[in-house]
């Protein structure tokens, strides 16, 4: 329906859902205020209210904007490049150990395998060594119970209504809070104990007035980053693989890039090596364009504002409207992306850079943008690169099931069903000198 309205009415139009007016803003020309507007003018409003019982009233949309902005700063600091470097080694170790269980050849459900692997990586890099080694099963089974019940329709629409679903959610949240509180107190009581994981960064964070984060705040912040990272990275890594294995030319180019890096650095991989995997980066970015983790972003308008379309038409968006930026359409606009239905990683390469040349800074918003840009973007790319560089170097892979459809019934759309691949172990060799 949205595609039809866009074709009929253009880049700005309003649809009424049960009396609630939602205005769609399509294209970079009309998106600036959506992403950059002040919180007093345009915000999430009550749209993300369902996250409060899941994360806790001490963080996110349970606190005022000033506190939330400072908490976002904690994430930015914990995930900045200088701190990401230390995560490469643990990520590599988890990836290498995980795929040791694969035999010389066989078949596997790529979606399931990568989801399990990313939980292990999250445990090690986000939560720390003691959670990974001693509490993994309990933490992640409880986390799954929490998120599964938080994202059911009844919890989304009526997050505070008493129901079996919300009771299961609250029970899991209380258990997870207890588990994380034990870890936090243990670390705080051991002055010699210091780890380079995100949990430790959040424990050490301080507000501008000098106040340290509380145990409850750390728990909420950790649950939030686990939730965001798990859903984004597991689907993105699977879509990247499905697309690569369905496009022989792209797969060969990705393998050749790994051969060139092997020739230059040998088997050694560190943060700088990952930064040189430019084609693999573009493969991931293109998978995100075609399969965004969030199909649309929503905001609530608190003050009238005006947008100007590519054709020069002006529209005033009134206070009270909900506004939507639909990535599923924005990522497929032909005047921004040439042949948008084609998987073409080089559209982001030198000389093309369609996401920059297509009409503004908000052509590509897989990780949102402006005031709401995701601080975990570099971390997400890094862990997907670690996984796929290892797979490309060590296995011949073939997609043996049909290319997956998208499961649109999920809050964060993901590949539907199993994604079966056959594998044969190999040792990739450097490119021969020419």
VMD Tcl script that draws the C-alpha trace (Angstrom):
set ca {
  {0.00 0.00 0.00}
  {2.79 2.44 0.87}
  {4.54 1.75 -2.44}
  {1.28 2.43 -4.29}
  {0.70 5.70 -2.44}
  {4.28 6.80 -3.12}
  {3.87 6.10 -6.84}
  {0.55 7.94 -6.87}
  {1.12 10.86 -4.49}
  {4.87 11.44 -4.43}
  {7.38 11.76 -1.62}
  {5.07 13.28 1.03}
  {1.64 11.86 1.84}
  {-0.54 11.09 4.84}
  {-2.43 7.90 5.63}
  {-4.98 7.57 8.43}
  {-4.77 4.38 10.52}
  {-7.75 4.04 12.87}
  {-7.99 7.81 13.12}
  {-4.25 8.33 13.69}
  {-2.57 10.32 10.93}
  {0.84 9.09 9.76}
  {2.77 11.21 7.27}
  {5.37 9.42 5.17}
  {8.56 11.25 4.16}
  {10.29 9.48 1.29}
  {13.65 10.48 -0.13}
  {16.66 12.36 1.27}
  {15.31 15.77 0.27}
  {12.48 15.62 2.84}
  {14.27 13.65 5.56}
  {16.64 16.16 7.20}
  {14.32 17.36 9.97}
  {13.18 13.81 10.69}
  {16.74 12.82 11.64}
  {18.15 16.15 12.84}
  {15.23 17.91 14.49}
  {15.42 18.84 18.16}
  {13.76 16.49 20.64}
  {11.37 19.30 21.57}
  {10.23 19.48 17.93}
  {10.17 15.84 16.86}
  {10.79 12.75 18.97}
  {9.89 9.10 19.47}
  {7.08 10.17 21.80}
  {5.38 7.08 23.25}
  {6.28 4.89 20.25}
  {9.00 3.03 22.17}
  {7.12 2.83 25.47}
  {7.17 -0.97 25.20}
  {10.94 -0.93 25.79}
  {10.62 0.54 29.30}
  {9.50 -2.69 31.06}
  {12.12 -4.60 29.07}
  {15.10 -2.29 29.72}
  {14.02 -0.70 32.98}
  {12.74 2.73 33.99}
  {16.31 3.89 34.76}
  {17.43 4.02 31.12}
  {16.34 4.81 27.55}
  {12.75 5.95 27.24}
  {12.14 5.61 30.96}
  {14.23 8.74 31.66}
  {14.25 12.37 30.48}
  {16.01 13.43 27.31}
  {19.00 14.96 29.12}
  {19.73 11.70 30.96}
  {19.13 9.64 27.82}
  {21.57 11.81 25.88}
  {24.27 11.23 28.50}
  {23.59 7.48 28.47}
  {23.98 7.48 24.71}
  {27.35 9.16 25.26}
  {28.37 6.16 27.36}
  {27.72 3.92 24.36}
  {29.62 6.22 22.01}
  {32.61 6.14 24.34}
  {32.48 2.36 24.85}
  {32.28 1.68 21.11}
  {34.71 4.27 19.73}
  {37.51 2.97 17.45}
  {40.25 3.18 20.07}
  {38.27 0.75 22.27}
  {37.02 -1.47 19.45}
  {40.56 -2.59 18.68}
  {40.74 -4.75 21.79}
  {37.64 -6.72 20.75}
  {39.13 -8.13 17.52}
  {41.21 -10.79 19.28}
  {38.34 -12.17 21.40}
  {36.02 -12.10 18.37}
  {38.52 -14.05 16.28}
  {38.97 -16.58 19.07}
  {35.21 -17.15 19.35}
  {34.84 -17.49 15.56}
  {37.77 -19.88 15.15}
  {36.69 -22.07 18.07}
  {33.08 -22.17 16.89}
  {33.86 -23.39 13.38}
  {36.26 -26.04 14.65}
  {33.14 -28.11 15.31}
  {32.37 -28.17 11.58}
  {33.78 -31.24 9.89}
  {35.69 -31.45 6.63}
  {32.44 -31.13 4.75}
  {28.73 -31.10 5.41}
  {25.61 -28.93 5.50}
  {24.44 -26.42 8.07}
  {21.69 -23.89 8.70}
  {23.65 -20.65 8.27}
  {21.01 -18.58 10.03}
  {21.04 -20.75 13.15}
  {24.83 -21.11 13.20}
  {25.48 -17.38 12.93}
  {22.85 -16.54 15.54}
  {24.51 -18.90 18.03}
  {27.98 -17.60 17.19}
  {26.93 -13.97 17.63}
  {25.52 -14.74 21.06}
  {28.95 -16.09 22.04}
  {30.68 -13.01 20.64}
  {28.24 -10.75 22.50}
  {28.85 -12.62 25.73}
  {32.62 -12.25 25.39}
  {32.94 -8.69 24.06}
  {29.92 -6.98 25.57}
  {29.47 -8.82 28.88}
  {32.95 -10.11 29.61}
  {34.93 -13.25 30.22}
  {33.22 -14.35 33.44}
  {29.75 -14.24 31.84}
  {31.02 -16.06 28.74}
  {32.72 -18.83 30.70}
  {30.47 -19.28 33.75}
  {27.01 -17.82 33.08}
  {26.45 -17.99 29.32}
  {23.57 -20.48 29.17}
  {21.62 -18.91 32.03}
  {22.11 -15.32 30.85}
  {21.13 -15.92 27.25}
  {18.21 -18.27 27.92}
  {16.82 -15.59 30.27}
  {17.58 -12.87 27.73}
  {15.71 -14.83 25.05}
  {12.72 -15.22 27.39}
  {12.77 -11.47 28.05}
  {12.98 -10.34 24.43}
  {10.59 -12.98 23.09}
  {7.83 -11.90 25.47}
  {8.63 -8.17 25.12}
  {8.13 -8.32 21.36}
  {4.83 -10.18 21.32}
  {1.90 -8.14 20.03}
  {0.17 -7.85 23.41}
  {3.37 -6.51 25.03}
  {3.96 -4.05 22.20}
  {0.44 -2.61 22.27}
  {-0.26 -2.89 26.01}
  {3.14 -3.05 27.75}
  {1.71 -2.57 31.26}
  {-1.43 -4.68 31.00}
  {-1.45 -7.79 33.19}
  {-1.19 -10.87 30.96}
  {0.73 -14.15 30.85}
  {3.10 -12.59 28.33}
  {3.95 -9.51 30.40}
  {4.29 -11.63 33.54}
  {6.82 -13.88 31.80}
  {8.63 -10.76 30.53}
  {8.80 -9.21 34.00}
  {9.97 -12.46 35.60}
  {12.79 -12.78 33.05}
  {13.71 -9.12 33.52}
  {13.97 -9.57 37.29}
  {16.14 -12.65 36.89}
  {18.45 -10.94 34.39}
  {18.72 -7.91 36.66}
  {19.81 -10.16 39.54}
  {22.42 -11.92 37.38}
  {23.96 -8.67 36.10}
  {23.85 -7.06 39.54}
  {25.97 -9.92 40.88}
  {28.55 -9.40 38.14}
  {28.63 -5.62 38.62}
  {29.01 -5.87 42.41}
  {31.74 -8.47 42.01}
  {33.70 -6.22 39.70}
  {33.25 -3.16 41.87}
  {34.45 -5.03 44.94}
  {37.62 -6.23 43.20}
  {39.82 -3.20 42.71}
  {42.36 -5.24 40.73}
  {39.66 -6.59 38.41}
  {39.65 -4.77 35.07}
  {38.37 -6.01 31.72}
  {38.25 -4.34 28.33}
  {34.61 -5.17 27.60}
  {31.59 -2.93 27.13}
  {30.12 -3.90 30.49}
  {33.22 -2.55 32.26}
  {33.02 0.68 30.28}
  {29.42 1.17 31.37}
  {30.34 0.44 35.01}
  {33.11 3.07 34.81}
  {30.93 5.69 33.08}
  {30.06 8.90 34.88}
  {27.46 11.59 34.25}
  {28.55 15.18 33.76}
  {27.87 15.95 37.42}
  {30.28 13.19 38.44}
  {27.63 10.66 39.44}
  {28.57 7.06 38.56}
  {26.15 4.68 36.87}
  {24.05 2.55 39.23}
  {23.72 -1.24 39.03}
  {20.17 -0.84 37.68}
  {21.33 1.59 34.98}
  {24.20 -0.67 33.91}
  {21.79 -3.62 33.66}
  {19.36 -1.65 31.49}
  {22.11 -0.28 29.26}
  {23.57 -3.77 28.76}
  {20.19 -5.31 27.91}
  {19.60 -2.51 25.38}
  {22.90 -3.02 23.57}
  {22.45 -6.81 23.58}
  {18.98 -6.40 22.11}
  {20.11 -3.99 19.39}
  {23.27 -5.90 18.51}
  {21.80 -9.40 18.45}
  {18.92 -8.61 16.11}
  {20.92 -6.39 13.75}
  {24.06 -8.49 13.44}
  {22.50 -11.96 13.23}
  {20.15 -10.99 10.39}
  {22.79 -8.87 8.63}
  {25.44 -11.61 8.71}
  {22.93 -14.12 7.32}
  {21.68 -11.79 4.57}
  {25.29 -10.96 3.64}
  {26.06 -14.66 3.24}
  {22.87 -15.42 1.31}
  {23.54 -12.56 -1.11}
  {27.23 -13.41 -1.59}
  {26.50 -17.09 -2.21}
  {23.81 -16.12 -4.74}
  {26.14 -13.85 -6.74}
  {29.17 -15.68 -8.07}
  {30.98 -12.56 -9.24}
  {30.65 -10.86 -5.85}
  {31.73 -14.03 -4.04}
  {34.83 -14.33 -6.23}
  {35.70 -10.66 -5.62}
  {35.32 -11.12 -1.86}
  {37.56 -14.19 -1.93}
  {40.15 -12.38 -4.04}
  {40.22 -9.54 -1.52}
  {40.98 -12.06 1.24}
  {43.77 -13.51 -0.90}
  {45.29 -10.05 -1.33}
  {45.14 -9.45 2.43}
  {46.70 -12.86 3.08}
  {49.50 -11.93 0.72}
  {50.08 -8.66 2.56}
  {49.61 -9.73 6.20}
  {49.62 -13.52 6.25}
  {47.16 -15.12 8.67}
  {47.32 -12.16 11.05}
  {44.09 -10.18 11.42}
  {43.73 -7.10 13.59}
  {41.62 -3.95 13.58}
  {43.63 -2.31 10.80}
  {43.41 -5.44 8.65}
  {39.63 -5.40 8.94}
  {39.59 -1.75 7.84}
  {41.28 -2.79 4.58}
  {38.47 -5.24 3.73}
  {36.73 -2.60 1.64}
  {34.85 -4.89 -0.71}
  {33.57 -7.06 2.14}
  {32.46 -3.86 3.87}
  {30.49 -2.88 0.75}
  {28.95 -6.37 0.59}
  {27.64 -5.96 4.14}
  {26.46 -2.42 3.44}
  {24.57 -3.52 0.33}
  {22.93 -6.38 2.27}
  {21.79 -3.80 4.82}
  {20.39 -1.59 2.06}
  {18.32 -4.43 0.63}
  {17.42 -5.93 4.02}
  {17.32 -3.16 6.64}
  {16.95 -4.38 10.24}
  {14.16 -1.84 10.75}
  {11.69 -1.47 7.84}
  {10.72 2.03 8.95}
  {11.54 4.65 11.59}
  {8.78 6.58 13.35}
  {8.65 9.94 15.14}
  {6.00 12.15 16.76}
  {5.74 15.79 15.67}
  {5.61 18.36 18.50}
  {6.01 21.51 16.39}
  {4.95 22.20 12.80}
  {7.74 22.01 10.22}
  {8.02 22.34 6.46}
  {9.66 20.03 3.92}
  {10.56 20.76 0.31}
  {10.46 17.94 -2.23}
  {12.85 17.24 -5.09}
  {10.27 18.79 -7.44}
  {10.13 21.99 -5.37}
  {6.76 21.42 -3.68}
  {6.47 22.47 -0.04}
  {4.38 20.72 2.62}
  {3.78 21.69 6.23}
  {3.78 18.74 8.62}
  {1.44 19.61 11.51}
  {1.94 19.07 15.22}
  {0.41 15.82 16.44}
  {1.15 13.81 13.31}
  {3.23 10.66 13.42}
  {5.89 10.78 10.71}
  {7.52 7.78 9.09}
  {10.78 7.33 7.21}
  {10.30 3.97 5.42}
  {13.69 2.41 4.72}
  {12.10 -0.27 2.56}
  {11.25 2.48 0.06}
  {14.08 4.96 0.72}
  {16.66 2.24 0.05}
  {15.15 1.46 -3.34}
  {14.63 4.87 -4.93}
  {15.89 4.63 -8.56}
  {17.20 8.20 -8.74}
  {19.40 7.45 -5.72}
  {20.29 3.80 -6.37}
  {20.71 2.59 -9.93}
  {18.90 -0.73 -10.47}
  {17.94 -0.92 -6.78}
  {16.68 -4.50 -7.04}
  {20.17 -5.69 -8.03}
  {22.72 -6.73 -5.39}
  {25.64 -4.48 -6.37}
  {28.17 -3.76 -3.58}
  {30.23 -1.56 -5.90}
  {27.46 1.04 -5.92}
  {29.19 2.23 -2.72}
  {32.67 2.09 -4.24}
  {35.01 4.84 -5.48}
  {33.62 6.75 -8.43}
  {29.99 5.86 -7.70}
  {29.20 6.28 -4.01}
  {25.48 6.37 -4.77}
  {24.60 6.89 -1.11}
  {26.43 10.24 -1.22}
  {25.78 11.30 -4.79}
  {22.05 10.57 -4.73}
  {20.76 13.74 -3.15}
  {21.85 14.27 0.44}
  {23.34 12.88 3.63}
  {20.24 10.82 4.44}
  {20.25 8.57 1.38}
  {21.53 5.69 3.51}
  {20.07 5.29 6.99}
  {20.41 1.58 7.85}
  {21.87 2.75 11.18}
  {19.54 5.74 11.38}
  {21.26 9.14 11.25}
  {21.62 12.65 12.63}
  {20.78 12.90 16.33}
  {19.65 9.29 16.36}
  {22.64 7.65 14.62}
  {23.42 4.23 16.06}
  {26.69 4.30 18.05}
  {27.18 0.57 17.40}
  {27.61 0.81 13.62}
  {31.39 0.27 13.59}
  {31.09 -2.61 16.07}
  {28.42 -4.29 13.92}
  {30.52 -4.08 10.76}
  {33.56 -5.33 12.62}
  {32.00 -8.52 13.95}
  {30.33 -9.39 10.63}
  {33.69 -8.86 8.88}
  {35.46 -11.11 11.39}
  {32.93 -13.88 10.73}
  {32.86 -13.66 6.95}
  {36.60 -13.19 6.48}
  {37.06 -16.45 8.42}
  {34.41 -18.30 6.41}
  {35.76 -17.09 3.05}
  {39.30 -18.12 3.99}
  {38.50 -21.53 5.42}
  {35.49 -22.91 3.56}
  {34.05 -23.39 0.12}
  {30.39 -22.56 0.59}
  {27.28 -23.07 -1.50}
  {23.70 -22.04 -0.83}
  {21.69 -25.25 -1.21}
  {18.27 -23.98 -0.11}
  {16.38 -21.37 -2.11}
  {17.17 -17.73 -1.45}
  {15.26 -16.84 1.75}
  {12.14 -14.73 1.79}
  {11.80 -11.97 4.38}
  {9.81 -12.69 7.51}
  {7.90 -9.42 7.80}
  {6.01 -10.62 10.88}
  {9.11 -10.04 13.00}
  {9.63 -6.64 14.65}
  {13.10 -6.77 13.13}
  {12.60 -8.56 9.76}
  {14.89 -11.53 9.22}
  {15.39 -14.39 6.72}
  {12.40 -16.71 6.84}
  {13.03 -20.36 7.64}
  {16.32 -22.16 7.31}
  {19.22 -20.91 5.17}
  {21.00 -24.14 4.30}
  {24.56 -24.12 3.00}
  {26.97 -26.89 2.10}
  {30.58 -26.44 3.14}
  {33.93 -27.98 2.38}
  {36.97 -27.06 4.44}
  {39.91 -25.44 2.65}
  {42.90 -23.22 3.28}
  {42.80 -20.12 1.11}
  {46.17 -19.20 -0.41}
  {47.46 -15.72 -1.18}
  {47.13 -14.42 -4.72}
  {50.05 -15.39 -6.91}
  {52.42 -12.57 -7.77}
  {51.85 -11.31 -11.31}
}
mol new
graphics top color blue
foreach p $ca { graphics top sphere $p radius 0.5 }
foreach p [lrange $ca 0 end-1] q [lrange $ca 1 end] { graphics top cylinder $p $q radius 0.2 }
display resetview
